[in-house]
Amino acid sequence: MSAAWDPGQYGRFADERERPFHDLLNAVPPADVRRAVDLGCGTGNLTRLLAERWPKAQVLGLDNSPEMLEKSRENALPGRLKFERGEIAEWAPFAPYDLIVSNAALHWVPDHPTLITGLARRVGPGGIVAVQMPGNHPAPSHREIITLALTPRWEPWLGDLARGPIHVRDLAEYIAWLRPLGFQVSAWETTYLQQLRGPNAVLEWIKGTFLRPYFARLDDVAREEFESEAAIRLAAAYPSEADVTLFPFRRLFFVAQRG
């Protein structure tokens, strides 16, 4: 089974998921952008903002999910904004870009030293690499799922996922990789104290992201059982009050411009 993306599930908390993109975009310095790319563009709702901010630019949205790209068609602008299927780690443009943006996507991609230095070499002089990544793996939303997956009931199916590497590194490392390549780097982290509505809201949040590869390993009956156990753990870790659940979510940002 493949870990398919569900645009509907992912979009349940659209406002909370989109805010970091706006914060990232607001930190991009003024630039003459003629070629821009959004790596991990999803449905393209946010990619379209790149085309609006830089009306002279040709913008590409790249994603590996056919489900997400099906939704992106409504955001395409002939001659201005297009969407293609592809893997971020394999992206090799024929000419340099002025702006590379990736919002909540690179944490799925391994080998960040190679990945980030490769992206840096794909922008020309004055070019910008702007990245936002979730950094919430230490939180109960992730720890509880990993702990559950390593119990005797689930370890044979899910243990390798639970023990898998975390690709995101400390921000200081991204600065250390980019500065020798001639980039000035602004880097920061933010913890958003999100106020989610609905029953077991944190479970519903991670069903659209972190839980996808776990669910893909299980048949329908096992998935329902695993989800029920996860719901109990997450409801205890994130109690709700008056149908509102406080969900702190840490995100890492950097904006790097080549000199």
C-alpha positions, 0 to 999 in steps of 0.5 A, spaced: 500 500 500 502 507 498 502 512 503 497 516 499 495 523 500 488 525 502 487 533 500 481 533 504 484 530 510 490 535 510 485 541 508 481 540 515 486 545 518 487 549 512 488 556 516 493 553 521 497 549 516 498 555 511 500 561 516 507 558 516 507 559 509 505 566 509 510 567 515 516 564 510 514 568 504 514 575 508 521 574 510 523 573 503 527 579 501 525 584 495 528 580 489 527 580 481 524 573 481 523 571 474 523 563 475 520 560 481 519 553 484 515 551 490 518 544 492 512 540 495 507 544 492 501 540 494 494 542 492 498 549 489 493 553 493 499 557 496 504 556 490 499 561 486 501 566 491 508 566 488 505 568 482 501 573 485 507 576 488 512 576 482 507 577 476 513 577 471 515 570 474 514 563 471 512 559 477 513 551 477 509 547 483 513 540 484 509 534 488 510 527 488 502 526 490 497 525 484 492 526 489 494 533 491 496 534 483 489 533 481 487 538 486 492 543 483 489 543 476 484 549 478 490 553 480 494 553 474 495 559 470 497 558 462 504 561 461 505 563 468 504 557 473 504 550 472 504 543 476 508 537 475 509 530 478 516 529 481 521 527 487 524 533 490 531 529 491 531 528 484 529 535 481 534 537 476 532 544 473 536 545 466 537 553 468 538 556 475 532 559 479 531 566 482 527 563 488 526 556 491 521 555 496 519 549 500 514 549 505 512 543 510 515 538 505 523 537 506 522 533 512 520 527 508 526 527 504 533 524 507 540 526 507 539 534 508 546 535 507 546 533 500 539 536 499 540 543 501 547 544 498 544 541 492 538 546 492 543 552 493 547 550 487 540 551 483 539 558 484 543 564 481 547 570 483 542 573 488 537 567 488 534 565 494 532 559 498 526 559 503 524 553 507 519 552 512 519 545 516 516 542 521 520 540 528 515 537 532 518 530 533 519 531 540 512 533 541 507 528 544 503 528 537 509 524 535 512 520 541 505 517 543 505 514 536 512 512 536 511 508 543 504 505 540 508 502 534 513 499 538 508 495 542 508 488 541 502 488 538 504 493 532 512 492 532 512 487 527 508 491 522 510 498 524 517 498 528 521 500 522 517 506 521 517 508 529 525 507 529 526 511 522 531 517 522 528 524 523 531 528 517 530 535 520 537 537 523 538 543 527 538 550 524 545 551 525 547 546 521 543 549 515 547 555 516 554 552 516 552 548 510 550 555 506 555 560 508 561 557 505 557 557 498 556 564 499 549 565 502 547 570 507 542 566 512 536 568 516 534 562 520 529 562 526 524 557 529 517 558 532 512 554 536 505 556 534 500 555 539 494 552 535 487 552 537 484 546 534 476 545 534 473 538 533 473 532 537 480 529 538 483 534 533 490 532 534 489 525 531 485 529 526 491 533 524 496 528 524 492 523 520 493 528 514 501 527 515 505 523 520 500 517 520 500 516 513 505 511 512 503 508 518 496 507 516 499 505 509 502 498 512 495 496 515 489 493 512 482 496 514 481 492 520 488 493 523 488 501 521 481 502 525 484 498 531 491 502 531 487 509 530 483 507 536 489 506 540 492 512 538 486 516 539 486 514 547 493 516 547 492 523 544 486 525 547 490 524 554 496 528 552 492 533 549 485 534 553 480 539 550 476 544 553 469 547 550 471 543 544 478 547 543 484 543 543 491 547 544 496 544 540 503 547 540 507 546 534 514 547 532 516 549 526 523 551 523 525 556 518 531 559 514 531 564 508 538 564 504 540 569 499 546 568 494 551 574 494 
